[in-house]
Amino acid sequence: MDYQWPSSPFLRNLMDCHQFSDSLSLLTFPLSISLELACQMAHLKEKDHDKAFYQLCCHMEPDYHQLEFDMRVWLTWRERRA
């Protein structure tokens, strides 16, 4: 099985569009890495995005749900701005 990092469309999109042209981008990048790291590590144990998966994410990153929400809001804002 060929594994190509980053495997998630979320992180690929983030890496493609992150230009650090504004201060918001500089603030969100470290948060996105924390979010993606917890997600990918959880996938080592849990395949599906189910209750056990999210519990594991929250165990590794206690603010996982808030970070995920903030990131979705930021990506939506960025998409509409373009």
C-alpha positions, 0 to 999 in steps of 0.5 A, a space after each residue: 500500500 502506497 502511503 503519501 503524506 499528507 493523507 488527509 484532504 484537510 491537510 493537503 488543502 491547508 498546505 496548498 492554501 497557507 500563504 501566511 499573507 495575514 496574521 490570521 494565517 500565522 495564528 491558525 497554522 500551529 493549531 492546524 498542525 496540532 489538530 491534524 497530528 491528533 487526527 492522524 495518530 488516532 487513525 493509527 488505532 481507529 479507522 473510522 471517525 466514530 465515537 472511539 476515534 473522537 474520544 482518542 483525539 480528545 485524549 491527545 488534544 483536549 481542545 480537539 472539538 473546538 480546534 476542529 470547529 475553528 478550523 472549519 470556520 476559518 477555511 469557510 471564511 478563506 474560501 468565501 474571501 477568495 
